[in-house]
Amino acid sequence: MASMMQRTNNFQWGDIEEDDDDLDILLPQVIGPDENGIKKVIEYRLNEEGRRVKITTTTRVEKLLLSQRAAERRSWPKFGDAAREEAGLHLTVRSTEDIHLERGSQAEEATTSGDSMHQEGGVLMVCRVCRMRGDHWTARCPQRDLLSLMETPLTTTEASTSTEVYVPPSMRTGADMRRRRNDDNSVRVANLSEDTREQDLMELFHPFGAVIRAYVAIDKNTNTSRGFGFVNFVSREDAQRAISTLNGYGYDNLILRVEWATPRPRGNLLRSSSFFKISIFVLISVACFFLGKHWSDDGFRRLVFFSSEPSRSPIVSLSPDLGKTYNISDLIHKSHPIPPVPLTPPPPPSSVDLHVFGIVDENGTMSDEFQVGDYDAEAAESSGNETESEPTTIARVSVGRIEVCSEVMTDYIPCLDNEEAIKRLESTERGERFERHCPKEGTGLNCTVPVPNGYRPPIPWPKSRDEVWFNNVPHTRLVEDKGGQNWISKENDKFKFPGGGTQFIHGADQYLDQISQMIPDISFGNHTRVVLDIGCGVASFGAYLMSRDVLTMSIAPKDVHENQIQFALERGVPAMVAAFTTRRLLYPSQAFDLVHCSRCRINWTRDDGILLLEVNRMLRAGGYFVWAAQPVYKHEKALEEQWEEMLNLTTRLCWVLVKKEGYIAIWQKPTNNTCYLSRDAGIIPPLCNPEDDPDSVWYVNLKACITRIEDNGYGANLAPWPSRLQTPPDRLQTIQIDSYIARKELFMAEYKYWKEIISNYVNALHWKQIGLRNVMDMRAGFGGFAAALAELKVDCWVLNVVPVSGANTLPVIYDRGLLGVMHDWCEPFDTYPRTYDLLHAAGLFSIERKRCNMTTIMLEMDRILRPGGRVYIRDTINVMSELQEIGNAMRWHTTLRETAEGPHASYRVLLCEKKFENKVESSVDKHPAKKKRRKSKGKRH
């Protein structure tokens, strides 16, 4: 028992760090509660003097018994506003309605004593129409007859004279005033969303004063708003107040434009649309009449009879050909003979060469030499049901100028900086505060994130590997904390990166050489192509692997070591903000050839090794796990115990310790399930169920089980780099798409298609000279765009994003030796602002517009795009007008061009460039606009 208590009080190996590391992000150690209900929480913090202190919190856990009636009340269903509140949000429920209380006796006295509102001892009344206090009764409000939305009651006189006779509203007192609309008090509201209705305008403008009428222009074909409407006020002062307040207001993810409406012309018949239509109809009728008279005098008099002589009967006129029969076809043929056209079928081909797959040419033969045009996603989706069709309308969209956010949002990451959501977390013991907590719909970003003062164009690669501008990432915390470990230093107006790390102070190159000498089969740039670096620091490990033809995804949380990932991306190294917490990382199974952890500050053995099981899921069969940490080489008692725990866990995972040298230990994952199936019964962790999808990662919790390896060898049998880039992988057959037999042909067709297009971009747009380094393909497919860039030797790396709305092609992307991630473009991306040089979106908006707000996606693109960066959008004509307007509203330079298919093609290319601005244009603190809450109708925004 004593030994057990001693082991419980020892630190976990993931909590013991070197002297220079910060401890305030470590997960607290929880002991208990014991049989007496005593629970201890041990934490480490830095005090005001910078010294580390140990904080032990002791609490007693008690269970309270509730009465049976109280327990029954908790099971009752909620009602009213409480039914819509989240659990635990409020301890009490407060009424949101204005409740006016009256004392019955005094109210009756006031009623019987006349109309005086201020009698001694009386109650101050509030008019329910205009909200005036103590001025008049509701029944005698002067504005009561002007409100069209309220039924006008009979006045006292009318009630006395016609108590039993119904009086129509048009004949009641004030009806003329109510029907007469004063256009001088009308307000025009523009830039409304398609879902806006008249009731929404009434709710929006009613607080400013009495509203007579609200009107929203509706498209007859689509039954959606045309983007503008009108509101008519009783008072011009109320209308002016509404214009001053709501002009430029963020509503439904759009910026409203509110202005005085132009009065309608009155009494001008010539400008009336009805007069114009009637005039056109009369002119057409007269023209048809005279044309009929003219044509009746030619050879077709027998068919079209017209008599210029006055008829004897004013009602009936008989044709002189009455009673005769004619062959109409013969008459037409005699008047206008048509020469016969010989119909001779073309001769059949002399020989037909049949292939399994190909394109039929003009001779009827099938060939695999073909060119692939643009993929029309909307046509492909609707091809299965040709009977259903919707009319396509192209409307010109007007978007107001989008303002610049305040300077405090320079490094804003919406889903990771949501402090309100983090405060509501029930627990943060497992790092839940580092997970995604995105703003609710309608409360996200509605302005462009500003650049820091003194921002300069990034230093080009490869020079950026060793230095970046200080003003681009003006944060010195890492210099102060990690300067002695050869991570980073500051010299004048630049940050310098010597290439060292906590475990490789003498440089990453020497460290990589040591790993290669320990396990020659790792073979960087040949067998090992894609690497995951956990707790990357400033990503020097991945930066120096670039010269060995290896792509490294460097990940780290957004913690007290601020801006690690921002430094990595500024250097031109692939990186993302991510953390091992309670959810799966956004990468597929068997993605990485090697996983590296050098002082990554993760307790791999906690919770039965659930975090190492996540590494096992992402590690390719036969791949390597490299661990450089204190338990590997230090001989302290606590560290030796942690090493034994790690050995025990990896043995149960069937990992083989192939080499341990100095401070580095390397394990290898098995290539099949033989070891797993031969383990003793009840060994923990167990194998995952066969129904578990290891590639499902979007908001999926971690699972304490071992991911099965494909029995057919899918994901393990890969060609070496670079031949694997063009080789269709085996896991191509597992992708959930309609095609099955022609998957390899589709794979090659996509690559040929993008290679031809990018070749034109490189030649015509000088992609190799404009300094592209960090590139994102926002709808990657099989990764053909990135493969073409690699084949054409464009010195850049590409992050292939696979939207959750389509097929999960991430396994194919990683099998090709490329980097990718799963994402939903309805939400912000996990990266810092100003981190990408080029954003490429092919067919993205025509798909996502059905479920996402296009303005939200464009604002997110502006956030992650560097000043001077470029955006290439290749999509259908239907979305181009709106995208161009949004781009102009964000101060982009936009150009709309035709594709190679010509002017009649259904696709266009929108070329955008984000203007380079040194200073923040506006320091106005723009809070995210509050979007109205309404039930979704399944329509796009």
Secondary structure, 3 states (H helix, E strand, C coil): CHHHHHHHHCCCHHHCCCCCCCCCCCCCEEECCCCCCEEEEEEEEECCCCCEEEEEEEEECCCCCCCHHHHHHHCCCCCHHHHHCCCCCCCCCCCCCCCCCCCHHHHHHHHHCCCCCCCCCCCCCECCCCCCECCCCHHHCCCHHHCCCCCCCCCHHHHHHCCCCCCCHHHCCCHHHHHCCCHHHEEEEECCCCCCCHHHHHHHHHHHCCEEEEEEEECCCCCCEEEEEEEEECCHHHHHHHHHHHCCCEECCEECEEEECCCCCCCCHHHCHHHHHHHHHHHHHHHHHHHHHHHCCCCCCCCCCCCCCCCCCCCCCCCCCCCCCCCHHHHHHHHCCCCCCCCCCCCCCCCCCCCCCCEECCCCCEECCCCCCCCCHHHHHHCCCCCCCCCCCCCCCCCCCCCECCHHHCCCCCCCCCHHHHHCCCCCCCCHHHCCCCCCCCCCCCCECCCCCCCCCCCCCCHHHCEEECCCCCCCHHHHHHHHHCCCEEECCEEECCCCCCCCCCCHHHHHHHHHHHCHHHCECCCECEEEEECCCCCHHHHHHHHHCCEEEEEECCCCCCCHHHHHHHHCCCEEECCCCCECCCCCCCCEEEEEEECCCCCCCHHHHHHHHHHHHHEEEEEEEEEECHHHHCCCHHHHHHHHHHHHHHHHCCCEEEEEECCEEEEECCCCCHHHHCCCCCCCCCECCCCCCCCCCCCCECCCCECCCCCCCCCCCCCCCCHHHCCCCHHHHHCCCCCCCCHHHHHHHHHHHHHHHHHHHHHHCCCCCCCCCEEEECCCCCCHHHHHHHHCCCCCEEEEEEECCCCCCHHHHHHCCCEEEEECCCCCCCCCCCCEEEEEEECCHHHHCCCCCHHHHHHHHHHHEEEEEEEEEEEEHHHHHHHHHHHHHCCEEEEEEECCCCCCCCEEEEEEEECCCCCCCCCCCCCCCCCCCCCCCCCCC
